[in-house]
Amino acid sequence: MRLNSYKKSVALAASLVFAAVGLSAQAAHAAPTTINLYEAIGYAPDEIKAFNASQSTYQVVDVGGSTGPLLAKVAAEGTNPQWGLFWADGDTWAAAADTNGNLAPLNFKPAYSSLGKRLAPKNNSYAITGSTVMVAGLYNAATLPTPPATLPAMLRSKYKGQIGMNDPNISGPTYPFIAGLMNQLGSEDAGKNFLLALKKNGLAVNDKNGPTIHALEIGQIKMGLVQNTAALAEIIKFKANPVKGFNPQIVYPGRPTLMPSSLAIDGKRSAAEIAGAQAFVKFVLSTAGQAILASTDATVNSDVLCYPSITGTTPNKYVPALPTAYQIIDPYTWGPLQSEVDAWFTANIRTK
Amino acid sequence: MALDGGLIVRDRVPFSKEPSPYTRLIHRVRITPMAVFWTLITFILVIPILLFLSVAFSPRLMSQGHQWFTLSSFKPVFSGAYGIALLHSLIIGIIAAVGAMIVALSMAWLVLRTNSPARILWNTTIFALFLAPSYLIALGWQRLFEQRGVLEIMGFSVTPIRNLLYGPVGICMVLMVKGIPFAYLVIANAMRGLGEEFEQAVRVHGGNRFAAFKVMASLLMPSLFSAMAIVFAEAISDFGVASTLSSVGHFSVATYQLYQGINSIPVNFPVSAATSITLLALVILAILAQNRALRGRSFRTLSGRTRPVTIAKLSFLGKFGSSTYIVVLLLITLGIPVFGAISASMLQGLGSLLSHYTINFSNYSRVLHSRFLRNPLIYSTEMSLITATLAVGLAAIASKVLTSARNTRSKKFVDFFLLAAVALPGIVFAIGYIFTYNLKFINDLGLHIYGTSFLLALAYTANALPSTSRSLVGNMGQIQESMMDAARVHGSAAARAWVDVTMPLIARPLLIAWLLTFSGTLLELPVSELLYPPGSPPVAVGIELSLAGFDYGGGTAIEVLSILWALVVVGIAFFLFNRFAPPGWKRLGNQR
């Protein structure tokens, strides 16, 4: 009796162990590989939702935020990164990560359009998902009928105190604008001299797009140098609810810079996670992934107002034609200069 | 029976074996509340802060550079421009702290010690004031005074005021206004524990009302300094207000350098850490000032015999004057952020009442279905409930340490790290957490707490602990320890004595500290943004993401709805306390 009871107990324990092992094995088999996507792109959650619904092998998890804090998070994680994918505006961060050997290159050739090909890195180390223009001159046509259309024109006395821009230390997309300025004027020093001259002509510096555009709304300035998606969002808003005395329009002084949005894969993840990340990138650049750009409401999600980088993608209905003249800067050249240029901006332009 | 050494031993008592050194060690280690407290303080405050600061000297320690030891991170800090920025931060901190303390003290006296008719308005709105984010306060001021703003449209010439607002005066004022609700809660808590006997003694000896007020203010010193210390630390760690209000003519503050390091590509943590060390030097100055003012004095006025206070009956003129003061202060502290919120979330048009505007709730009805509202708000509420409970428990112990009669090392240690946690901007604090809890060897030990709700709750608790502790310091400093001693002499265990003796005296301040923490955590952004578990964004991150997508109306609407939700929770908590708490718990602050 006692032995029987002992045997029963052993049998019960054994079956429980086998059941647990079996269940965990089943669970392990069924559990999808999880990949964290650090993103600062407004339509990324829609892409994640569509990707996760399209297959069951991988599960992309959203970690949304602003570009600056997300890059700080990645830097703080140091040699023990927790991100599998990173997606944000700009490509200097991606180029820096590539230079440090932190990225897993794409294992496929995206069907880039001619614009996409010009923006994409030659070594295919990260994907270009679209691009925006840095900067657009958003001006109030009701009070400034003839805005400056060239860089030298912005220095004319008739525009004194009428132009505003963002601070590159706070507004991420503003550094590509400054780097582009330096690129088209021929050197870093020429760009700095131009900004000093602009400051002498009464340049107003606000933190980022929102405050610069508000300064335009209230008449503090007559033209704000902002990201084109912010400018387009403002125009959409005022077309829906027109306001007398305020007629926002866009001009591109000089040759504005096309700023790509980059999607990169952490090269230090496991093979399974990298495979999942590759699948996600492929999905974002696929017809289904690109369709989200056109179908998303741009009035509450301005990131879809980008220029697509993939052949055959229909842009959002609010996206205008590309500027007639634009430039693309090399992130591997201009990226490493950012800290020095930003510090110079603080000391010479932002400070009184 | 046996003879043993000449003694008759009736029953041989078996000797237990000599305990091994290991067993002795086990027996010596007792899990006491203080042991738990010090362990938690070490892991949630001390280590994250120290690891972040260490990067200034040793970037390689946290994989932030190649050097094991360098002082090059301090190069920007020793520039003349940074010295001026640091001086600006110090001055702003002092003005905001002293200003907030004076206004809060006067308001506490009017509300708790007089029959001013408008005092009920203040009491019912105090938590709304506390919840008003500095973003809405600054926005409200801007909308009023900006070019073609509301006041200009109404025909007022506000150019001189505007010039003042967009600069150091405006920054000090907004930070002071932001600090008033906290200072009021701290001072009012302490004033409730101050019986009338001291003021009566002054009056009996021929002192006038002012002399009595001075004595009362002296007895409130610990709470006054507590309030000032937190407002000072909050002000020197500010970046958003200073940056917003100095956009026209840049007014530099120390945190600008710190954020420059964090926002650069590649991120430059060593420079940010060096900047943080200078901010902590300012904190040490604040602690030294506090210790000098409070040294060698006793403020233990709260006992079982504390007398209910008599309300001062104001004359008609007094009632009119005090009510005007309260209403004007409410208009400034609450009216302006409410205006900011309306202007940003309900105004269709330019958002500045320029012309052709309509006011409606379309943003509110739209965001009710937003993915940034429902689940994030539920998650933030759960985290805030946990944080508030944990933080109040720890704060009760921390405030006891802080009010210890002796100026011990442990007191100085806790004081410094609590203020340091406030003086360091939230983003720095969160980075310290990533440094600490994402270390590979910690993961190898099987501890994977980075990216979990558990770590977020710990970080929230550490973030809230300074203000929660300081809100209790005034009351804890008033409690006469002889009451606890008496309870222990009569056989009560320590925990039981605390519940029976101390708890009734500080029940209301504990409730207020709990609500303070709950409200402060619900909309906390920097720590949330860096530490939230993947896939579970708190509501503050949702608001940030809405604003980042240029949906200013939607983002502000979510913010306003979250504030209203927090006020509902505050209301429920007060209702439950008034309805169910034992009568003895509600006695403190009774009036005659």
Interface residues (C-beta under 8 A of the other chain):
Chain A: N36 A40 G42 P45 V61 D62 V63 G64 G65 S66 G68 P69 L71 A72 K73 A75 A76 E77 G78 T79 N80 Q82 T92 W93 A96 N169 I170 G172 Y175 A204 V205 N206 D207 N209 G210 P211 H214 A215 E217 I218 G219 Q220 T229 A230 A233 E234 N241 P242 V243 K244 G245 F246 V300 N301 S302 D303 G335 Q338 S339 D342 A343 T346 A347 R350 T351 K352
Chain B: M62 S63 Q64 P76 A81 E146 Q147 R148 G149 S243 T244 S247 V248 G249 H250 F251 S252 Y256 Y259 Q260 I262 N263 S264 I265 P266 V267 N268 F269 Q348 G349 L350 G351 S352 L354 S355 H356 Y357 T358 R366 R371 I427 I431 I434 F435 N438 L439 K440 N443 Y450 G451 P526 E529 L530 Y532 P534 G535 P537 V541 E544 L545 L547 A548 G549 F550 D551 Y552 G554
